[in-house]
Amino acid sequence: MATTYRTPITIDSLVTHGCAVCRITHEDLTDADTSQTLTLATLAVGRGESAIPANSRPMFAWANVIVPFSGGGNSAVTIAPGDAGDIDELISAVSIFTGASGILPKSGTYALGTFKAAYAPIATVTTTDGTCAGLTAGILEIVIVYEQILTDSVTG
């Protein structure tokens, strides 16, 4: 039986790293009720990717409150990033209301580094004593760092 030699494959050639940065402002929140779910792929900004590519694994996530959310008679506002299967798997519902600031690290149940054939992150914003549409201030960014596994590189 003949021996077939192949070009060595390094880990670097099989994994690419990316960062999805999604910005949410009070203007994105238009629902006239106390909860709204946003698809993060439609809110990408800057150098980040518009969506997490197929065959990826989220490695870390955080939210950065740039301007706390307020207005419209609301007494509390929380955000919970995750996906359709578990709406708060990246960050459990955390306050983004007046007084919130800075980095809010991962606190959800998601086991970072778990492979996902398709990952479609969402964020659920919930208000108390007012509506999402009533908010008059607020800006935050959700950052998801991921590794894409290039499975086509190892077939055959």
Buried (B, 14 or more C-beta within 10 A) or exposed (E): EEEEEEEEEEEEEBBEEBBBBBBBBBEBBEBEEBEBBBEBBEBBEEEBBBBBBEBBBBBBBBBBBBBBBBBBEBEBBBBBBBBEEEBBBBBBBBBBBBEBEEEBEBBBEBEBEEEBEEBEBBBBBBBEEBBBBBBEEBBBBBBBBBBBBBEEEEEE
